[in-house]
Amino acid sequence: MQPDSPRTTLAGVRLQVSLDDFFRVMARWRLTQDQQRELLGGMSSDAYARLAAGTAPDIQASVSARITTIAAIDRAVVRKLGNPEAVPQWFWMANSERPFLGAPPLALMLRDRAGLSIVANYLKCEAR
């Protein structure tokens, strides 16, 4: 990190940790860059490249919130399944539960901006 880099601040370090976690989760879920960009709210290729390179000047609050939600979804699915290696399969397999209606959870998450929240809320209810 450069001494003058925004990543040297506490908030910057937290953001970098969140981004590192995000990219680890995306690799575990086996998502393409296009799918990752869509989960981040339809981010452009250029903005995604800057984010991945750690050179994005500012991260929008909505993107930060989506990254936080994605991390929470990942933790919830790991807890639900009890096996981190089974996580990718959960996102890609058809699911007959109410919010999915036979579609894979990933399809709902990619469908629209509300899909991510629907999956997060479903997993919260399941954990109760």
Backbone atoms as SQL, in Angstrom:
CREATE TABLE atoms (id INTEGER PRIMARY KEY, chain TEXT, resi INTEGER, resn TEXT, atom TEXT, x REAL, y REAL, z REAL);
INSERT INTO atoms VALUES
  (1, 'A', 1, 'MET', 'N', 0.836, -1.184, 0.000),
  (2, 'A', 1, 'MET', 'CA', 0.000, 0.000, 0.000),
  (3, 'A', 1, 'MET', 'C', 0.879, 1.244, 0.000),
  (4, 'A', 2, 'GLN', 'N', 0.476, 2.209, -0.746),
  (5, 'A', 2, 'GLN', 'CA', 1.167, 3.490, -0.770),
  (6, 'A', 2, 'GLN', 'C', 0.876, 4.236, 0.526),
  (7, 'A', 3, 'PRO', 'N', 1.855, 4.995, 1.078),
  (8, 'A', 3, 'PRO', 'CA', 1.578, 5.742, 2.304),
  (9, 'A', 3, 'PRO', 'C', 0.415, 6.715, 2.158),
  (10, 'A', 4, 'ASP', 'N', 0.218, 7.285, 0.965),
  (11, 'A', 4, 'ASP', 'CA', -0.861, 8.248, 0.764),
  (12, 'A', 4, 'ASP', 'C', -2.151, 7.582, 0.279),
  (13, 'A', 5, 'SER', 'N', -2.140, 6.272, 0.178),
  (14, 'A', 5, 'SER', 'CA', -3.293, 5.541, -0.337),
  (15, 'A', 5, 'SER', 'C', -4.458, 5.615, 0.641),
  (16, 'A', 6, 'PRO', 'N', -5.705, 5.721, 0.128),
  (17, 'A', 6, 'PRO', 'CA', -6.860, 5.704, 1.019),
  (18, 'A', 6, 'PRO', 'C', -6.970, 4.381, 1.771),
  (19, 'A', 7, 'ARG', 'N', -6.302, 3.342, 1.283),
  (20, 'A', 7, 'ARG', 'CA', -6.356, 2.048, 1.942),
  (21, 'A', 7, 'ARG', 'C', -5.541, 2.038, 3.244),
  (22, 'A', 8, 'THR', 'N', -4.747, 3.090, 3.507),
  (23, 'A', 8, 'THR', 'CA', -3.965, 3.134, 4.744),
  (24, 'A', 8, 'THR', 'C', -4.799, 3.613, 5.922),
  (25, 'A', 9, 'THR', 'N', -5.977, 4.157, 5.664),
  (26, 'A', 9, 'THR', 'CA', -6.868, 4.540, 6.758),
  (27, 'A', 9, 'THR', 'C', -7.570, 3.292, 7.275),
  (28, 'A', 10, 'LEU', 'N', -8.103, 3.375, 8.484),
  (29, 'A', 10, 'LEU', 'CA', -8.821, 2.233, 9.053),
  (30, 'A', 10, 'LEU', 'C', -9.989, 1.835, 8.157),
  (31, 'A', 11, 'ALA', 'N', -10.734, 2.816, 7.676),
  (32, 'A', 11, 'ALA', 'CA', -11.859, 2.515, 6.783),
  (33, 'A', 11, 'ALA', 'C', -11.352, 1.878, 5.490),
  (34, 'A', 12, 'GLY', 'N', -10.222, 2.361, 5.000),
  (35, 'A', 12, 'GLY', 'CA', -9.643, 1.803, 3.781),
  (36, 'A', 12, 'GLY', 'C', -9.185, 0.376, 3.973),
  (37, 'A', 13, 'VAL', 'N', -8.599, 0.090, 5.121),
  (38, 'A', 13, 'VAL', 'CA', -8.164, -1.274, 5.417),
  (39, 'A', 13, 'VAL', 'C', -9.370, -2.191, 5.531),
  (40, 'A', 14, 'ARG', 'N', -10.417, -1.726, 6.213),
  (41, 'A', 14, 'ARG', 'CA', -11.645, -2.534, 6.316),
  (42, 'A', 14, 'ARG', 'C', -12.233, -2.813, 4.948),
  (43, 'A', 15, 'LEU', 'N', -12.238, -1.792, 4.097),
  (44, 'A', 15, 'LEU', 'CA', -12.759, -1.956, 2.745),
  (45, 'A', 15, 'LEU', 'C', -11.936, -2.994, 1.995),
  (46, 'A', 16, 'GLN', 'N', -10.615, -2.935, 2.112),
  (47, 'A', 16, 'GLN', 'CA', -9.766, -3.889, 1.412),
  (48, 'A', 16, 'GLN', 'C', -10.017, -5.309, 1.905),
  (49, 'A', 17, 'VAL', 'N', -10.205, -5.472, 3.208),
  (50, 'A', 17, 'VAL', 'CA', -10.529, -6.797, 3.751),
  (51, 'A', 17, 'VAL', 'C', -11.857, -7.274, 3.183),
  (52, 'A', 18, 'SER', 'N', -12.850, -6.380, 3.133),
  (53, 'A', 18, 'SER', 'CA', -14.156, -6.741, 2.568),
  (54, 'A', 18, 'SER', 'C', -14.029, -7.140, 1.098),
  (55, 'A', 19, 'LEU', 'N', -13.235, -6.391, 0.351),
  (56, 'A', 19, 'LEU', 'CA', -13.040, -6.715, -1.064),
  (57, 'A', 19, 'LEU', 'C', -12.320, -8.047, -1.220),
  (58, 'A', 20, 'ASP', 'N', -11.305, -8.281, -0.405),
  (59, 'A', 20, 'ASP', 'CA', -10.598, -9.567, -0.457),
  (60, 'A', 20, 'ASP', 'C', -11.567, -10.705, -0.173),
  (61, 'A', 21, 'ASP', 'N', -12.405, -10.535, 0.854),
  (62, 'A', 21, 'ASP', 'CA', -13.411, -11.554, 1.183),
  (63, 'A', 21, 'ASP', 'C', -14.381, -11.740, 0.020),
  (64, 'A', 22, 'PHE', 'N', -14.819, -10.630, -0.564),
  (65, 'A', 22, 'PHE', 'CA', -15.751, -10.706, -1.692),
  (66, 'A', 22, 'PHE', 'C', -15.169, -11.551, -2.820),
  (67, 'A', 23, 'PHE', 'N', -13.935, -11.288, -3.195),
  (68, 'A', 23, 'PHE', 'CA', -13.341, -12.032, -4.308),
  (69, 'A', 23, 'PHE', 'C', -13.099, -13.498, -3.948),
  (70, 'A', 24, 'ARG', 'N', -12.804, -13.795, -2.694),
  (71, 'A', 24, 'ARG', 'CA', -12.692, -15.207, -2.254),
  (72, 'A', 24, 'ARG', 'C', -14.052, -15.906, -2.362),
  (73, 'A', 25, 'VAL', 'N', -15.103, -15.220, -1.921),
  (74, 'A', 25, 'VAL', 'CA', -16.456, -15.783, -1.996),
  (75, 'A', 25, 'VAL', 'C', -16.848, -16.011, -3.456),
  (76, 'A', 26, 'MET', 'N', -16.573, -15.057, -4.308),
  (77, 'A', 26, 'MET', 'CA', -16.931, -15.198, -5.723),
  (78, 'A', 26, 'MET', 'C', -16.195, -16.370, -6.364),
  (79, 'A', 27, 'ALA', 'N', -14.941, -16.588, -5.976),
  (80, 'A', 27, 'ALA', 'CA', -14.189, -17.745, -6.492),
  (81, 'A', 27, 'ALA', 'C', -14.814, -19.044, -5.986),
  (82, 'A', 28, 'ARG', 'N', -15.209, -19.065, -4.700),
  (83, 'A', 28, 'ARG', 'CA', -15.823, -20.270, -4.141),
  (84, 'A', 28, 'ARG', 'C', -17.155, -20.567, -4.839),
  (85, 'A', 29, 'TRP', 'N', -17.939, -19.529, -5.129),
  (86, 'A', 29, 'TRP', 'CA', -19.230, -19.729, -5.782),
  (87, 'A', 29, 'TRP', 'C', -19.077, -20.041, -7.269),
  (88, 'A', 30, 'ARG', 'N', -17.870, -19.845, -7.784),
  (89, 'A', 30, 'ARG', 'CA', -17.550, -20.114, -9.198),
  (90, 'A', 30, 'ARG', 'C', -18.335, -19.213, -10.149),
  (91, 'A', 31, 'LEU', 'N', -18.358, -17.928, -9.822),
  (92, 'A', 31, 'LEU', 'CA', -19.086, -16.975, -10.661),
  (93, 'A', 31, 'LEU', 'C', -18.163, -16.313, -11.673),
  (94, 'A', 32, 'THR', 'N', -18.715, -16.016, -12.832),
  (95, 'A', 32, 'THR', 'CA', -17.977, -15.287, -13.852),
  (96, 'A', 32, 'THR', 'C', -17.881, -13.812, -13.436),
  (97, 'A', 33, 'GLN', 'N', -17.022, -13.078, -14.101),
  (98, 'A', 33, 'GLN', 'CA', -16.933, -11.643, -13.820),
  (99, 'A', 33, 'GLN', 'C', -18.243, -10.942, -14.137),
  (100, 'A', 34, 'ASP', 'N', -18.914, -11.357, -15.196),
  (101, 'A', 34, 'ASP', 'CA', -20.211, -10.747, -15.525),
  (102, 'A', 34, 'ASP', 'C', -21.216, -10.977, -14.404),
  (103, 'A', 35, 'GLN', 'N', -21.244, -12.188, -13.859),
  (104, 'A', 35, 'GLN', 'CA', -22.156, -12.480, -12.749),
  (105, 'A', 35, 'GLN', 'C', -21.764, -11.672, -11.505),
  (106, 'A', 36, 'GLN', 'N', -20.487, -11.551, -11.251),
  (107, 'A', 36, 'GLN', 'CA', -20.026, -10.770, -10.106),
  (108, 'A', 36, 'GLN', 'C', -20.434, -9.304, -10.260),
  (109, 'A', 37, 'ARG', 'N', -20.259, -8.759, -11.458),
  (110, 'A', 37, 'ARG', 'CA', -20.636, -7.372, -11.709),
  (111, 'A', 37, 'ARG', 'C', -22.132, -7.172, -11.505),
  (112, 'A', 38, 'GLU', 'N', -22.917, -8.148, -11.932),
  (113, 'A', 38, 'GLU', 'CA', -24.370, -8.054, -11.767),
  (114, 'A', 38, 'GLU', 'C', -24.743, -8.078, -10.284),
  (115, 'A', 39, 'LEU', 'N', -24.100, -8.956, -9.507),
  (116, 'A', 39, 'LEU', 'CA', -24.371, -9.002, -8.064),
  (117, 'A', 39, 'LEU', 'C', -24.009, -7.686, -7.381),
  (118, 'A', 40, 'LEU', 'N', -23.048, -6.983, -7.950),
  (119, 'A', 40, 'LEU', 'CA', -22.655, -5.690, -7.384),
  (120, 'A', 40, 'LEU', 'C', -23.538, -4.548, -7.870),
  (121, 'A', 41, 'GLY', 'N', -24.614, -4.887, -8.538),
  (122, 'A', 41, 'GLY', 'CA', -25.572, -3.864, -8.957),
  (123, 'A', 41, 'GLY', 'C', -25.450, -3.454, -10.401),
  (124, 'A', 42, 'GLY', 'N', -24.831, -4.289, -11.217),
  (125, 'A', 42, 'GLY', 'CA', -24.697, -3.954, -12.637),
  (126, 'A', 42, 'GLY', 'C', -23.511, -3.051, -12.909),
  (127, 'A', 43, 'MET', 'N', -22.462, -3.240, -12.160),
  (128, 'A', 43, 'MET', 'CA', -21.251, -2.427, -12.281),
  (129, 'A', 43, 'MET', 'C', -20.652, -2.567, -13.690),
  (130, 'A', 44, 'SER', 'N', -20.116, -1.484, -14.218),
  (131, 'A', 44, 'SER', 'CA', -19.476, -1.530, -15.533),
  (132, 'A', 44, 'SER', 'C', -18.189, -2.349, -15.468),
  (133, 'A', 45, 'SER', 'N', -17.739, -2.791, -16.628),
  (134, 'A', 45, 'SER', 'CA', -16.488, -3.562, -16.701),
  (135, 'A', 45, 'SER', 'C', -15.307, -2.751, -16.192),
  (136, 'A', 46, 'ASP', 'N', -15.271, -1.465, -16.550),
  (137, 'A', 46, 'ASP', 'CA', -14.164, -0.605, -16.116),
  (138, 'A', 46, 'ASP', 'C', -14.163, -0.421, -14.604),
  (139, 'A', 47, 'ALA', 'N', -15.333, -0.170, -14.035),
  (140, 'A', 47, 'ALA', 'CA', -15.424, 0.019, -12.584),
  (141, 'A', 47, 'ALA', 'C', -15.051, -1.273, -11.860),
  (142, 'A', 48, 'TYR', 'N', -15.480, -2.407, -12.411),
  (143, 'A', 48, 'TYR', 'CA', -15.138, -3.694, -11.809),
  (144, 'A', 48, 'TYR', 'C', -13.628, -3.932, -11.855),
  (145, 'A', 49, 'ALA', 'N', -13.018, -3.610, -12.982),
  (146, 'A', 49, 'ALA', 'CA', -11.562, -3.790, -13.121),
  (147, 'A', 49, 'ALA', 'C', -10.818, -2.942, -12.093),
  (148, 'A', 50, 'ARG', 'N', -11.271, -1.703, -11.891),
  (149, 'A', 50, 'ARG', 'CA', -10.633, -0.843, -10.882),
  (150, 'A', 50, 'ARG', 'C', -10.845, -1.408, -9.486),
  (151, 'A', 51, 'LEU', 'N', -12.039, -1.933, -9.220),
  (152, 'A', 51, 'LEU', 'CA', -12.337, -2.538, -7.923),
  (153, 'A', 51, 'LEU', 'C', -11.429, -3.745, -7.687),
  (154, 'A', 52, 'ALA', 'N', -11.313, -4.605, -8.689),
  (155, 'A', 52, 'ALA', 'CA', -10.492, -5.814, -8.569),
  (156, 'A', 52, 'ALA', 'C', -9.016, -5.467, -8.400),
  (157, 'A', 53, 'ALA', 'N', -8.587, -4.392, -9.042),
  (158, 'A', 53, 'ALA', 'CA', -7.182, -3.983, -8.957),
  (159, 'A', 53, 'ALA', 'C', -6.893, -3.191, -7.680),
  (160, 'A', 54, 'GLY', 'N', -7.944, -2.820, -6.959),
  (161, 'A', 54, 'GLY', 'CA', -7.759, -2.020, -5.750),
  (162, 'A', 54, 'GLY', 'C', -7.487, -0.562, -6.036),
  (163, 'A', 55, 'THR', 'N', -7.860, -0.119, -7.238),
  (164, 'A', 55, 'THR', 'CA', -7.607, 1.271, -7.620),
  (165, 'A', 55, 'THR', 'C', -8.879, 2.102, -7.744),
  (166, 'A', 56, 'ALA', 'N', -9.999, 1.555, -7.309),
  (167, 'A', 56, 'ALA', 'CA', -11.252, 2.322, -7.353),
  (168, 'A', 56, 'ALA', 'C', -11.141, 3.462, -6.352),
  (169, 'A', 57, 'PRO', 'N', -11.361, 4.707, -6.793),
  (170, 'A', 57, 'PRO', 'CA', -11.188, 5.838, -5.882),
  (171, 'A', 57, 'PRO', 'C', -12.189, 5.831, -4.727),
  (172, 'A', 58, 'ASP', 'N', -13.412, 5.523, -5.005),
  (173, 'A', 58, 'ASP', 'CA', -14.460, 5.462, -3.985),
  (174, 'A', 58, 'ASP', 'C', -15.382, 4.302, -4.308),
  (175, 'A', 59, 'ILE', 'N', -15.883, 3.683, -3.263),
  (176, 'A', 59, 'ILE', 'CA', -16.858, 2.618, -3.436),
  (177, 'A', 59, 'ILE', 'C', -18.213, 3.185, -3.029),
  (178, 'A', 60, 'GLN', 'N', -19.191, 3.080, -3.916),
  (179, 'A', 60, 'GLN', 'CA', -20.521, 3.586, -3.601),
  (180, 'A', 60, 'GLN', 'C', -21.090, 2.813, -2.409),
  (181, 'A', 61, 'ALA', 'N', -21.887, 3.503, -1.624),
  (182, 'A', 61, 'ALA', 'CA', -22.499, 2.874, -0.447),
  (183, 'A', 61, 'ALA', 'C', -23.332, 1.661, -0.848),
  (184, 'A', 62, 'SER', 'N', -24.017, 1.729, -1.987),
  (185, 'A', 62, 'SER', 'CA', -24.847, 0.602, -2.420),
  (186, 'A', 62, 'SER', 'C', -23.985, -0.618, -2.745),
  (187, 'A', 63, 'VAL', 'N', -22.811, -0.407, -3.317),
  (188, 'A', 63, 'VAL', 'CA', -21.900, -1.518, -3.636),
  (189, 'A', 63, 'VAL', 'C', -21.349, -2.107, -2.339),
  (190, 'A', 64, 'SER', 'N', -20.975, -1.245, -1.418),
  (191, 'A', 64, 'SER', 'CA', -20.474, -1.705, -0.122),
  (192, 'A', 64, 'SER', 'C', -21.539, -2.535, 0.601),
  (193, 'A', 65, 'ALA', 'N', -22.781, -2.084, 0.548),
  (194, 'A', 65, 'ALA', 'CA', -23.879, -2.814, 1.193),
  (195, 'A', 65, 'ALA', 'C', -24.085, -4.169, 0.529),
  (196, 'A', 66, 'ARG', 'N', -23.972, -4.225, -0.788),
  (197, 'A', 66, 'ARG', 'CA', -24.140, -5.493, -1.494),
  (198, 'A', 66, 'ARG', 'C', -23.009, -6.460, -1.134),
  (199, 'A', 67, 'ILE', 'N', -21.784, -5.952, -1.020),
  (200, 'A', 67, 'ILE', 'CA', -20.643, -6.795, -0.623),
  (201, 'A', 67, 'ILE', 'C', -20.885, -7.363, 0.773),
  (202, 'A', 68, 'THR', 'N', -21.384, -6.536, 1.671),
  (203, 'A', 68, 'THR', 'CA', -21.688, -6.989, 3.031),
  (204, 'A', 68, 'THR', 'C', -22.774, -8.068, 3.012),
  (205, 'A', 69, 'THR', 'N', -23.806, -7.868, 2.205),
  (206, 'A', 69, 'THR', 'CA', -24.893, -8.846, 2.095),
  (207, 'A', 69, 'THR', 'C', -24.388, -10.157, 1.502),
  (208, 'A', 70, 'ILE', 'N', -23.550, -10.083, 0.497),
  (209, 'A', 70, 'ILE', 'CA', -22.989, -11.287, -0.124),
  (210, 'A', 70, 'ILE', 'C', -22.173, -12.078, 0.891),
  (211, 'A', 71, 'ALA', 'N', -21.370, -11.383, 1.688),
  (212, 'A', 71, 'ALA', 'CA', -20.573, -12.064, 2.719),
  (213, 'A', 71, 'ALA', 'C', -21.483, -12.741, 3.739),
  (214, 'A', 72, 'ALA', 'N', -22.570, -12.068, 4.117),
  (215, 'A', 72, 'ALA', 'CA', -23.521, -12.651, 5.079),
  (216, 'A', 72, 'ALA', 'C', -24.214, -13.876, 4.480),
  (217, 'A', 73, 'ILE', 'N', -24.566, -13.809, 3.219),
  (218, 'A', 73, 'ILE', 'CA', -25.185, -14.955, 2.544),
  (219, 'A', 73, 'ILE', 'C', -24.215, -16.132, 2.539),
  (220, 'A', 74, 'ASP', 'N', -22.973, -15.865, 2.204),
  (221, 'A', 74, 'ASP', 'CA', -21.979, -16.938, 2.174),
  (222, 'A', 74, 'ASP', 'C', -21.837, -17.600, 3.549),
  (223, 'A', 75, 'ARG', 'N', -21.720, -16.798, 4.599),
  (224, 'A', 75, 'ARG', 'CA', -21.596, -17.356, 5.959),
  (225, 'A', 75, 'ARG', 'C', -22.835, -18.183, 6.318),
  (226, 'A', 76, 'ALA', 'N', -24.008, -17.688, 5.953),
  (227, 'A', 76, 'ALA', 'CA', -25.249, -18.397, 6.272),
  (228, 'A', 76, 'ALA', 'C', -25.339, -19.733, 5.541),
  (229, 'A', 77, 'VAL', 'N', -24.912, -19.766, 4.295),
  (230, 'A', 77, 'VAL', 'CA', -24.973, -21.020, 3.533),
  (231, 'A', 77, 'VAL', 'C', -23.948, -22.019, 4.087),
  (232, 'A', 78, 'VAL', 'N', -22.778, -21.530, 4.463),
  (233, 'A', 78, 'VAL', 'CA', -21.786, -22.425, 5.077),
  (234, 'A', 78, 'VAL', 'C', -22.358, -23.024, 6.357),
  (235, 'A', 79, 'ARG', 'N', -22.997, -22.189, 7.201),
  (236, 'A', 79, 'ARG', 'CA', -23.620, -22.700, 8.436),
  (237, 'A', 79, 'ARG', 'C', -24.738, -23.693, 8.111),
  (238, 'A', 80, 'LYS', 'N', -25.555, -23.359, 7.145),
  (239, 'A', 80, 'LYS', 'CA', -26.698, -24.211, 6.769),
  (240, 'A', 80, 'LYS', 'C', -26.231, -25.583, 6.307),
  (241, 'A', 81, 'LEU', 'N', -25.196, -25.609, 5.484),
  (242, 'A', 81, 'LEU', 'CA', -24.742, -26.864, 4.895),
  (243, 'A', 81, 'LEU', 'C', -23.703, -27.575, 5.758),
  (244, 'A', 82, 'GLY', 'N', -22.988, -26.811, 6.582),
  (245, 'A', 82, 'GLY', 'CA', -21.959, -27.396, 7.434),
  (246, 'A', 82, 'GLY', 'C', -20.711, -27.826, 6.685),
  (247, 'A', 83, 'ASN', 'N', -20.616, -27.475, 5.405),
  (248, 'A', 83, 'ASN', 'CA', -19.473, -27.882, 4.604),
  (249, 'A', 83, 'ASN', 'C', -19.198, -26.809, 3.547),
  (250, 'A', 84, 'PRO', 'N', -18.120, -26.040, 3.710),
  (251, 'A', 84, 'PRO', 'CA', -17.835, -24.975, 2.736),
  (252, 'A', 84, 'PRO', 'C', -17.687, -25.476, 1.302),
  (253, 'A', 85, 'GLU', 'N', -17.272, -26.716, 1.134),
  (254, 'A', 85, 'GLU', 'CA', -17.097, -27.247, -0.219),
  (255, 'A', 85, 'GLU', 'C', -18.435, -27.483, -0.926),
  (256, 'A', 86, 'ALA', 'N', -19.514, -27.589, -0.173),
  (257, 'A', 86, 'ALA', 'CA', -20.834, -27.806, -0.763),
  (258, 'A', 86, 'ALA', 'C', -21.528, -26.500, -1.146),
  (259, 'A', 87, 'VAL', 'N', -20.958, -25.377, -0.748),
  (260, 'A', 87, 'VAL', 'CA', -21.588, -24.072, -0.973),
  (261, 'A', 87, 'VAL', 'C', -21.872, -23.793, -2.448),
  (262, 'A', 88, 'PRO', 'N', -20.906, -23.973, -3.353),
  (263, 'A', 88, 'PRO', 'CA', -21.204, -23.632, -4.760),
  (264, 'A', 88, 'PRO', 'C', -22.410, -24.381, -5.307),
  (265, 'A', 89, 'GLN', 'N', -22.520, -25.631, -4.948),
  (266, 'A', 89, 'GLN', 'CA', -23.624, -26.441, -5.447),
  (267, 'A', 89, 'GLN', 'C', -24.977, -25.859, -5.022),
  (268, 'A', 90, 'TRP', 'N', -25.060, -25.333, -3.798),
  (269, 'A', 90, 'TRP', 'CA', -26.315, -24.767, -3.305),
  (270, 'A', 90, 'TRP', 'C', -26.778, -23.619, -4.190),
  (271, 'A', 91, 'PHE', 'N', -25.858, -22.788, -4.643),
  (272, 'A', 91, 'PHE', 'CA', -26.221, -21.625, -5.457),
  (273, 'A', 91, 'PHE', 'C', -26.661, -22.011, -6.866),
  (274, 'A', 92, 'TRP', 'N', -26.160, -23.130, -7.373),
  (275, 'A', 92, 'TRP', 'CA', -26.404, -23.511, -8.757),
  (276, 'A', 92, 'TRP', 'C', -27.529, -24.532, -8.930),
  (277, 'A', 93, 'MET', 'N', -27.935, -25.188, -7.838),
  (278, 'A', 93, 'MET', 'CA', -28.977, -26.226, -7.949),
  (279, 'A', 93, 'MET', 'C', -30.383, -25.644, -7.832),
  (280, 'A', 94, 'ALA', 'N', -31.306, -26.238, -8.571),
  (281, 'A', 94, 'ALA', 'CA', -32.710, -25.843, -8.456),
  (282, 'A', 94, 'ALA', 'C', -33.159, -26.033, -7.011),
  (283, 'A', 95, 'ASN', 'N', -33.988, -25.111, -6.538),
  (284, 'A', 95, 'ASN', 'CA', -34.444, -25.143, -5.153),
  (285, 'A', 95, 'ASN', 'C', -35.964, -24.960, -5.160),
  (286, 'A', 96, 'SER', 'N', -36.669, -25.882, -4.545),
  (287, 'A', 96, 'SER', 'CA', -38.131, -25.829, -4.563),
  (288, 'A', 96, 'SER', 'C', -38.717, -24.981, -3.437),
  (289, 'A', 97, 'GLU', 'N', -37.881, -24.431, -2.581),
  (290, 'A', 97, 'GLU', 'CA', -38.390, -23.589, -1.490),
  (291, 'A', 97, 'GLU', 'C', -39.099, -22.363, -2.062),
  (292, 'A', 98, 'ARG', 'N', -39.950, -21.770, -1.251),
  (293, 'A', 98, 'ARG', 'CA', -40.842, -20.683, -1.662),
  (294, 'A', 98, 'ARG', 'C', -40.195, -19.548, -2.467),
  (295, 'A', 99, 'PRO', 'N', -39.137, -18.921, -2.021),
  (296, 'A', 99, 'PRO', 'CA', -38.711, -17.773, -2.824),
  (297, 'A', 99, 'PRO', 'C', -38.084, -18.161, -4.166),
  (298, 'A', 100, 'PHE', 'N', -37.623, -19.400, -4.297),
  (299, 'A', 100, 'PHE', 'CA', -36.897, -19.796, -5.500),
  (300, 'A', 100, 'PHE', 'C', -37.799, -20.400, -6.577),
  (301, 'A', 101, 'LEU', 'N', -38.893, -21.045, -6.152),
  (302, 'A', 101, 'LEU', 'CA', -39.882, -21.611, -7.078),
  (303, 'A', 101, 'LEU', 'C', -39.248, -22.496, -8.152),
  (304, 'A', 102, 'GLY', 'N', -38.306, -23.341, -7.723),
  (305, 'A', 102, 'GLY', 'CA', -37.681, -24.286, -8.630),
  (306, 'A', 102, 'GLY', 'C', -36.420, -23.784, -9.313),
  (307, 'A', 103, 'ALA', 'N', -36.104, -22.526, -9.159),
  (308, 'A', 103, 'ALA', 'CA', -34.896, -21.962, -9.770),
  (309, 'A', 103, 'ALA', 'C', -33.725, -22.043, -8.783),
  (310, 'A', 104, 'PRO', 'N', -32.512, -21.994, -9.275),
  (311, 'A', 104, 'PRO', 'CA', -31.369, -21.944, -8.369),
  (312, 'A', 104, 'PRO', 'C', -31.334, -20.600, -7.631),
  (313, 'A', 105, 'PRO', 'N', -30.846, -20.581, -6.395),
  (314, 'A', 105, 'PRO', 'CA', -30.739, -19.313, -5.666),
  (315, 'A', 105, 'PRO', 'C', -29.970, -18.243, -6.449),
  (316, 'A', 106, 'LEU', 'N', -28.942, -18.650, -7.167),
  (317, 'A', 106, 'LEU', 'CA', -28.165, -17.674, -7.929),
  (318, 'A', 106, 'LEU', 'C', -29.026, -16.958, -8.966),
  (319, 'A', 107, 'ALA', 'N', -29.946, -17.674, -9.572),
  (320, 'A', 107, 'ALA', 'CA', -30.830, -17.050, -10.569),
  (321, 'A', 107, 'ALA', 'C', -31.648, -15.932, -9.943),
  (322, 'A', 108, 'LEU', 'N', -32.144, -16.159, -8.741),
  (323, 'A', 108, 'LEU', 'CA', -32.912, -15.122, -8.048),
  (324, 'A', 108, 'LEU', 'C', -32.010, -13.937, -7.697),
  (325, 'A', 109, 'MET', 'N', -30.802, -14.230, -7.251),
  (326, 'A', 109, 'MET', 'CA', -29.872, -13.163, -6.878),
  (327, 'A', 109, 'MET', 'C', -29.475, -12.316, -8.078),
  (328, 'A', 110, 'LEU', 'N', -29.408, -12.918, -9.248),
  (329, 'A', 110, 'LEU', 'CA', -29.010, -12.195, -10.461),
  (330, 'A', 110, 'LEU', 'C', -30.193, -11.561, -11.185),
  (331, 'A', 111, 'ARG', 'N', -31.402, -11.975, -10.840),
  (332, 'A', 111, 'ARG', 'CA', -32.599, -11.518, -11.557),
  (333, 'A', 111, 'ARG', 'C', -32.795, -10.010, -11.466),
  (334, 'A', 112, 'ASP', 'N', -32.722, -9.507, -10.250),
  (335, 'A', 112, 'ASP', 'CA', -32.895, -8.069, -10.056),
  (336, 'A', 112, 'ASP', 'C', -32.253, -7.662, -8.738),
  (337, 'A', 113, 'ARG', 'N', -32.293, -6.388, -8.462),
  (338, 'A', 113, 'ARG', 'CA', -31.630, -5.877, -7.257),
  (339, 'A', 113, 'ARG', 'C', -32.236, -6.414, -5.966),
  (340, 'A', 114, 'ALA', 'N', -33.501, -6.747, -5.993),
  (341, 'A', 114, 'ALA', 'CA', -34.151, -7.258, -4.784),
  (342, 'A', 114, 'ALA', 'C', -33.785, -8.717, -4.506),
  (343, 'A', 115, 'GLY', 'N', -33.339, -9.447, -5.522),
  (344, 'A', 115, 'GLY', 'CA', -33.044, -10.862, -5.367),
  (345, 'A', 115, 'GLY', 'C', -32.019, -11.167, -4.293),
  (346, 'A', 116, 'LEU', 'N', -31.010, -10.337, -4.190),
  (347, 'A', 116, 'LEU', 'CA', -29.971, -10.528, -3.174),
  (348, 'A', 116, 'LEU', 'C', -30.578, -10.435, -1.780),
  (349, 'A', 117, 'SER', 'N', -31.421, -9.454, -1.566),
  (350, 'A', 117, 'SER', 'CA', -32.085, -9.286, -0.270),
  (351, 'A', 117, 'SER', 'C', -33.044, -10.432, 0.026),
  (352, 'A', 118, 'ILE', 'N', -33.734, -10.907, -0.992),
  (353, 'A', 118, 'ILE', 'CA', -34.671, -12.018, -0.799),
  (354, 'A', 118, 'ILE', 'C', -33.921, -13.258, -0.316),
  (355, 'A', 119, 'VAL', 'N', -32.783, -13.553, -0.946),
  (356, 'A', 119, 'VAL', 'CA', -31.995, -14.725, -0.540),
  (357, 'A', 119, 'VAL', 'C', -31.449, -14.527, 0.871),
  (358, 'A', 120, 'ALA', 'N', -30.956, -13.334, 1.170),
  (359, 'A', 120, 'ALA', 'CA', -30.432, -13.059, 2.520),
  (360, 'A', 120, 'ALA', 'C', -31.528, -13.233, 3.567),
  (361, 'A', 121, 'ASN', 'N', -32.717, -12.713, 3.295),
  (362, 'A', 121, 'ASN', 'CA', -33.836, -12.844, 4.239),
  (363, 'A', 121, 'ASN', 'C', -34.281, -14.294, 4.383),
  (364, 'A', 122, 'TYR', 'N', -34.304, -15.028, 3.289),
  (365, 'A', 122, 'TYR', 'CA', -34.648, -16.451, 3.345),
  (366, 'A', 122, 'TYR', 'C', -33.688, -17.188, 4.292),
  (367, 'A', 123, 'LEU', 'N', -32.397, -16.917, 4.143),
  (368, 'A', 123, 'LEU', 'CA', -31.400, -17.609, 4.966),
  (369, 'A', 123, 'LEU', 'C', -31.511, -17.186, 6.441),
  (370, 'A', 124, 'LYS', 'N', -31.865, -15.929, 6.697),
  (371, 'A', 124, 'LYS', 'CA', -32.079, -15.490, 8.080),
  (372, 'A', 124, 'LYS', 'C', -33.238, -16.260, 8.707),
  (373, 'A', 125, 'CYS', 'N', -34.324, -16.399, 7.962),
  (374, 'A', 125, 'CYS', 'CA', -35.482, -17.138, 8.460),
  (375, 'A', 125, 'CYS', 'C', -35.154, -18.606, 8.669),
  (376, 'A', 126, 'GLU', 'N', -34.391, -19.183, 7.778),
  (377, 'A', 126, 'GLU', 'CA', -33.989, -20.577, 7.905),
  (378, 'A', 126, 'GLU', 'C', -33.158, -20.813, 9.154),
  (379, 'A', 127, 'ALA', 'N', -32.364, -19.834, 9.536),
  (380, 'A', 127, 'ALA', 'CA', -31.460, -19.975, 10.689),
  (381, 'A', 127, 'ALA', 'C', -32.216, -19.919, 12.017),
  (382, 'A', 128, 'ARG', 'N', -33.439, -19.405, 12.002),
  (383, 'A', 128, 'ARG', 'CA', -34.209, -19.262, 13.253),
  (384, 'A', 128, 'ARG', 'C', -34.768, -20.549, 13.733);
